[in-house]
Amino acid sequence: MGNVDIKKLSDEEVKNRGILEWPIWEKEISRFEWEYDSEEECLILDGEVTVETDEGNYNIKAGDFVTFQKGLKCVWDIKKPIRKHYNFK
């Protein structure tokens, strides 16, 4: 697995992991640099973003479950306003 892992979860997996209880983060269309100081898991509820990393670009959209590895340096290029459940490990 690279620095970014994207997959789809079933409704059952979302429920069993307690994801719907995680806090929600929202951000308007924008572009900014980010560095992860811990691993983050998130479920994208709405929106679309391209996350630019040294290993390539990742197109992330509503319905994606994403894990960002600790230490990842990237640029978030939000194309459509983002709303996500998130959890730092």
C-alpha positions in Angstrom: 0.0 0.0 0.0 1.2 3.5 -0.8 0.6 6.7 1.1 -3.0 6.8 0.0 -5.4 3.9 0.0 -8.9 4.3 -1.5 -11.6 1.7 -1.4 -15.4 1.3 -1.2 -17.0 0.0 2.0 -20.4 -1.7 2.2 -23.1 -0.1 4.4 -22.5 -3.0 6.8 -18.8 -2.2 7.1 -19.5 1.5 7.6 -21.9 0.6 10.4 -19.7 -2.0 12.0 -16.7 0.4 12.1 -18.8 3.2 13.7 -17.8 5.6 11.0 -21.1 7.5 11.2 -20.2 8.5 14.7 -16.9 10.1 13.7 -16.7 13.9 13.5 -17.5 15.7 10.2 -15.1 18.0 8.4 -16.2 20.4 5.6 -14.2 22.5 3.2 -15.1 24.8 0.3 -13.5 24.7 -3.1 -9.8 25.5 -2.4 -6.2 24.4 -2.8 -3.8 23.9 0.1 -0.8 22.0 1.3 -1.2 19.4 4.1 1.1 17.1 6.0 -0.3 14.2 8.1 1.2 13.9 11.6 -0.8 10.7 12.2 -2.8 8.2 10.1 -6.2 9.4 9.0 -9.2 7.3 7.8 -12.1 9.1 6.2 -15.3 8.5 4.4 -16.2 11.1 1.8 -19.8 12.0 2.0 -20.0 14.8 -0.6 -17.6 16.5 -3.0 -14.6 15.7 -5.1 -10.9 16.4 -4.5 -7.6 15.6 -6.2 -4.8 14.8 -3.7 -1.4 15.4 -5.2 1.5 13.4 -3.8 5.0 12.6 -4.8 3.8 9.1 -5.9 1.0 10.5 -8.0 -2.4 12.1 -7.9 -5.5 10.5 -6.4 -9.0 11.5 -7.5 -11.3 11.1 -4.5 -15.1 11.5 -4.5 -18.2 10.8 -2.5 -18.5 7.2 -1.4 -14.7 6.6 -1.2 -13.1 5.4 2.1 -9.6 6.8 2.2 -6.6 6.1 4.4 -3.8 8.7 4.5 -0.5 7.4 6.0 1.3 9.3 8.7 4.1 11.5 7.2 2.3 12.0 3.9 2.9 15.5 2.4 0.4 16.4 -0.2 -1.7 19.2 -1.8 -5.5 19.1 -1.6 -7.1 20.5 -4.7 -10.8 20.5 -3.8 -13.0 20.6 -7.0 -16.4 20.3 -5.3 -17.0 21.2 -1.6 -15.9 18.3 0.6 -17.8 16.8 3.5 -16.3 13.8 5.2 -16.3 11.7 8.4 -12.8 11.4 9.7 -10.7 9.6 12.4 -7.1 10.1 13.3 -5.3 7.0 14.6 
